[in-house]
Amino acid sequence: MTPADDATPDGRSALHPDADPPAAVDLSPELADALGRAARTPTLVIACDYDGTLAPFVDDPTLAVPAPGAIDALDRLAGLPRTTVALLSGRNREALARVSGAVAPLVLVGSHGSEWEGGFDTPLDDDELARLDRVGSELSEIVSRTPGAHVEHKPTAAVLHVRPVEDPALRQRAMAEAMARPAALDGVFVTEGKNVVEIAVREASKGAAIERLVEQTGAEIAIFIGDDVTDERGFARLRDGDIGIKVGDGRTLATHRVADIPAVVGLLSRLAELRG
Ligand SMILES: O=P(O)(O)OC[C@H]1O[C@H](O[C@H]2O[C@H](CO)[C@@H](O)[C@H](O)[C@H]2O)[C@H](O)[C@@H](O)[C@@H]1O
């Protein structure tokens, strides 16, 4: 099925009719203050990670739809003056568009910040293509011996997924083999995420993507919300006065934290009310 096959007349995917927004959420006083400041700033960028931030984790990445109210809150914000809202994901851009159902004016940035509306700034050269092919083959060989595992192929990376592998020993073995072999090749960039090892032939950073959004818009404040280790590269590049929000547990460079995805939807809705 192509993206157009399941599109509704407004261009949004029929996979995700938006549901009612969640109940109001309790925010820390510090985060409530920060949102107030963001609401009053003339030009604002809001960048959100996707999986684990707007969409709950599921075994099949093609079925990871947004939480109820998430896209609605982002749409409300994106409809406000001088407010740029981006989905900033490790997924390739086409997959991000399909699962999220997000359409313009929401900005979609894929492949950990390196894939924009016009594609990649520079296409892969022959060496990179050959390396990507080898990484994909080696991961496929590991998958052939690991029931439940699968490989996700992206324009600049291949990803080993082990979330559906029931046996923890097999899961661990597959991850270890990926780290010992394709991830150890010269010229690859490795990211260990939640039940995934991603092996890319191009380096990408969500931090650089946030900086690009800020540069394009002249935003005084950028908000970045994310849950995974890859999102730390985004938090690390925020400026004084920007607002980093970590979702869930774990060490982080973010200045604020919320418990879960419903809290993300709640804070986005609150921000839309304050700025609207
Ligand atoms: O940067 P993100 O938007 O958070 O994307 C990170 C990776 O997300 C996807 O994998 C994760 O979600 C899957 C679906 O819920 C889950 O099965 C997997 O275990 C998670 O790691 C996506 O498939 C990857 O390509 C992204 O890099």
The ligand as a Tripos MOL2 file, in Angstrom:
@<TRIPOS>MOLECULE
LIG
   27    28     1     0     0
SMALL
NO_CHARGES

@<TRIPOS>ATOM
      1 O1         13.6690    8.7970   16.6890 O.co2     1 LIG1
      2 P1         12.4160    8.0070   16.8760 P.3       1 LIG1
      3 O2         11.2160    8.6210   16.2290 O.co2     1 LIG1
      4 O3         12.1510    7.6560   18.3130 O.co2     1 LIG1
      5 O4         12.6990    6.6280   16.1120 O.3       1 LIG1
      6 C1         13.5980    5.6850   16.7110 C.3       1 LIG1
      7 C2         13.3650    4.3190   16.0890 C.3       1 LIG1
      8 O5         11.9580    4.0760   16.2260 O.3       1 LIG1
      9 C3         11.4480    2.8840   15.6460 C.3       1 LIG1
     10 O6         11.8370    1.8110   16.4900 O.3       1 LIG1
     11 C4         11.2500    1.8920   17.7830 C.3       1 LIG1
     12 O7          9.8090    1.8090   17.6590 O.3       1 LIG1
     13 C5          9.3330    0.5530   17.1200 C.3       1 LIG1
     14 C6          7.8140    0.6740   16.9770 C.3       1 LIG1
     15 O8          7.2040    0.9540   18.2070 O.3       1 LIG1
     16 C7          9.7520   -0.5960   18.0540 C.3       1 LIG1
     17 O9          9.3120   -1.8460   17.5350 O.3       1 LIG1
     18 C8         11.2880   -0.6010   18.2220 C.3       1 LIG1
     19 O10        11.6590   -1.5790   19.2170 O.3       1 LIG1
     20 C9         11.7390    0.7970   18.7120 C.3       1 LIG1
     21 O11        13.1710    0.8630   18.7990 O.3       1 LIG1
     22 C10        11.8760    2.7370   14.2210 C.3       1 LIG1
     23 O12        11.5130    1.4660   13.7320 O.3       1 LIG1
     24 C11        13.3890    2.9770   14.0250 C.3       1 LIG1
     25 O13        13.6830    3.0350   12.6400 O.3       1 LIG1
     26 C12        13.7270    4.3270   14.6280 C.3       1 LIG1
     27 O14        15.1140    4.5910   14.4630 O.3       1 LIG1
@<TRIPOS>BOND
     1     1     2 2
     2     2     3 1
     3     2     4 1
     4     2     5 1
     5     5     6 1
     6     6     7 1
     7     7     8 1
     8     7    26 1
     9     8     9 1
    10     9    10 1
    11     9    22 1
    12    10    11 1
    13    11    12 1
    14    11    20 1
    15    12    13 1
    16    13    14 1
    17    13    16 1
    18    14    15 1
    19    16    17 1
    20    16    18 1
    21    18    19 1
    22    18    20 1
    23    20    21 1
    24    22    23 1
    25    22    24 1
    26    24    25 1
    27    24    26 1
    28    26    27 1
@<TRIPOS>SUBSTRUCTURE
     1 LIG1         1 GROUP 0 **** ****
